[in-house]
Structures are given as structure tokens and as C-alpha cells.
């Protein structure tokens, strides 16, 4: 099965270290084998044409458009963000010993231009990545749901803790009916928090109005199966 993972992030985030832990072929522009950007781009185009490729590609890609183009260039099957607190990034750059002055300037530029409107997911760990193609169908849909978020910034901020928890669960908990149930509840909790935020702020634009009017679908089969289970959102139906 083809797997081309695109790891993006600022200097000092640890992209190269994570890539080499995958055991896959790594395409990193900083490696000495690449003598020019043209040579590297040619190798990436060949990678895109390889239907049996298993590789990790490293790019900084701070903006949504650059990430999209990078993913399209290599026909990436996964795109992740590798991130760390600013102090850790600076410390790692200084410890690396390559060109701290240049890399710190690059870090400053990356942080100033970073965009997350495409909902790029933070890297969940290799066990989760390698398991995605074999997960339960609902778990796959949860991955897609938590992978992109095109809503306004105020709602993305409310959803972020739920999405971080989803990444943790997907990385650490094996597939099971309980994981499926937990992700389903997490999605409904995120929906409830979003609607409460919209209602509290009195937003009336089209996007917020659609969110406010949306309700979780009733799951009567689940309730019959276990009548002891209660859900905070049920009282609003």
C-alpha cells in the first residue's frame, strides 16, 4: 500500500528525527545528497509517480497554500504538522550546531507566516499513522472530521482541546468498540461546545447560524441497547 507522509513544521521541531524513526525512505532537503533544490524537486516528482512508494517528505510549509502544493507535488497520503513550544524550538536550533543564526531567522519568519485554516493535524505518532489504513470505518471518519476545520477562528479555538484529545486517543488507544464510542461522544461534545459558543455570542452570520441550527442525530438504537447511558446534548432534542 502506498504511503507518502508529508511532515511540515518550523526549524527545530524535530521533523528529521521523527522521519527517521518511521523506517521509511526520508526525503529531506537538508541532507547532503541533495545538491540543489532542482535535484530535490526532481526526486519528489519521481516519488509522486511511484505507486508503491513508502516515504516521508520533510518541508517547512508554513502556509496553507504551500502545504497544499507540497502535498500535491508528492501525492502525499498524509500531511502532518510537527510543532513545539517556541523556547524548545530555539533551544534545539542552538544545540543542532548547523547555522543557528540562519535557522533562528527562519524560525521567526515561519512563525510570523504560519496558517492553520486548512486544519492541518499535528503529528500523532507513527503507531497511529501506520494504523490509519486498518482502522474501523467510524474511526476513519473521525480522523477525517478532526483533520480539517474550515470554520471561523472563534469556533476553531473552542474545538482545539477536543481535537487534541482525539489525536491523543488515536495515537494511544487501539481500535475497539469503546474507542469508537469515545470518539463519537467527543464529536458530539465538540458540537455542543460550538453551538453554546455561537448562542452565547449572538452571532447571526450564515456560518454561525448553520452551526447553531444543527443538532446531533438521535441514536435511538444506542439508547435502547444501554438505557443507563445519558448524554448532555439529549435534553435539547
N, C-alpha and C positions, 0 to 999 in steps of 0.2 A: 504494500500500500504506500502510495506517495505521501511523503511528509516533508514539507519545507516550512520551517519555523522562522519567522522574522522577529528578531529581538531588537527593540528600539529603546532609546534612553540616553541620558546625558553622559558625558565623560565621568568616569569614576563610579558608575552604577554597578559595575561587575558583570557586564554583558558577556565579555570574553570568558570569564571564569565559569559562568553558568553554561555557556555554549559548549565548552569542552567537557563538562560533566555529562552532557547528553550522550556522548559516544557516537554522535553523528559527524559527518563531514562539516567543518566550520569554514564559512566564508567571511573573513574579517579583513577589511581594507588595511588595517594596521599591521597585518602580518607581512614579513619581509618578502614573501613570494610574489606579492603584487607590486610591480614596479611603477605602475601608473594607474590612474582612475580608468583610463580607457581599457586597459587589460582586465581590470577587475569587472567593469561593466560587461565586457565580452563574456567572461566566465559566468556572470549572473544570467545572461541571456541563454547560454547553453544549459544552465541549470533549469531554467524555465521550460525548456523543450524536453527535458528528461522526464519521462512519465514514471520512472521508477526511482526518482531522486529521494534521498533521505538526508537532509542537511539543515544546518542552522545558518542564517544570514544575519549579520550584525550591521545595523545602520543607526545613526543618531536620530534622524527623523523627528524633529520637534513638533512640526505642524501636521494637521490632518491631511493636507494635500500631499505633503512629502511622504507621509506614511502610506497613503493610498498608491502613489506612484511606485514606491519601493515594493509594495506587496504585488502590484500588477506586473512589475518587471520580472520578478522571480516566480510568479504564480504561487504565492505563499498560501499554504493551507491554514496557517495560524499566524496571527500577529499579536505580539505582547509588548507591554511597556515594562522595563526594568528601572526601578526608581529607588531612591534612598534619601534620607534627610540631607539637607544642604551641607551641614557640618561634616557628615560622613563622606559625602562626595569630595569635598575639598581635601579632607584627610587622605583619602585613597589616592587622589591625584598627586599629592605631595609625596606619598610613600612609593608611588609607582616608579618615579625617577626618570621618566621619558623626557618630558618637556613641561614641567609644572606651570610655567608662565603662560605658555600657549594653551594648555589644557584648561587652566582656570579661566582664561578669557573665553574659551569655547563653552565652558560651563555657564558663565554669566550670560552669554548670547543665547544658549539653549533655553535656560530658564526664562529669559525675557520673552522668547517667542513660542514657548510651549502652548499647545492647544489640546484640549481633551473632548471637544464637541463630538468627535466620532465615537466616543465611548470605548476607546482602546482599553483592553483589560490588562491589569497588572499581572505579571508572570506568576502563575500559581504553583510552579514546581514541576519537575519532569514527570513524576508519577501521574499527576493529573493530566498532563499533556498527552502522554503515551496512552492513557486510558480513555481519552475522549471518544475515540472511534469505536469503543466497545461498550459504551455506557448505555443504560436504559434510555428508551426514547424520551421519557419525560425529563430525565437528567440532561439529555442533549438539548431539549427545548429550553431548559433553564439556562444552560450555557449561552444559548443564543440570546435569551432575554436579558441576561446580565452582561452580555458582551457589548451591547450598543445602547446608547441613550441619547436621543436627539431632542429631549425636552429642554425647556428653559433652565437656566443656571440655578434658580432657586429650588427647583424640584430635583435637579441632579444632586445638589448639596444634601437634601433630605434623604435621597436614596443611597448615597455613598456608603453609609455604615452597613446597610443591608447587603450591598454588593460586595463589600469587603468580607463580610461574614460568609456570603455564598462562595467566594473564592477559597476561603479557609476550609469550608466543608468539602468542597470539591477536591481540594488538594489532600485532605487528611482522612476522609471517610470513604470507605469502599461502597460501591453500588449495592443498594439493598432497598426493600420497600420502605424502611424507616428514613433513609436518605431522601427518597422521592417525596415522602410525606413532609419531611422537614423543609425541603426546597419549596414545595407547594405553599406551605404556611408562610414561608419567608416572603414569597412573591406577593401573597395577599396582604401581609403586614406592610410591605413596601407600598402597595396600592393604597392602603388605609392612611398611611402617613402622608402620602402625596395629596390625597383628597382633603385631609384635615388641614394641610398647609394652604391649599387653594381656598378652602372655605374660610379659614381664619383671616386671610389677606384680602378677601373680597375681590379676587381677580375675575375679570369678565371678558378677557380676550378669548379668541376662539380656542386656542390650545388648552388653556386652563379650564375653560368651560367644558370642553370634551372630557377632560380628566375628572372633573367634579361630577359629571353626569354618569360616568362609567361606574358600574358595580361589579363585584366578583360574581361569577356564575355560581348558582346554588349547586351543592354537591350532595343531593339527597341520598344517593347510593352510599356515600361515605357515612352519612349521619345514621342511616338505617343499620349499617354494619357495626357501628360503635356509638350508640346514643349518648354515651357518657362524655364524648368529646364535645367541647364547646369552642366557639370561635368568636373573638371580639367583634368581627365585622357582621356576624349573622344577625345581630339585633337591628341592623339598618336595612334589612331586606324586607 
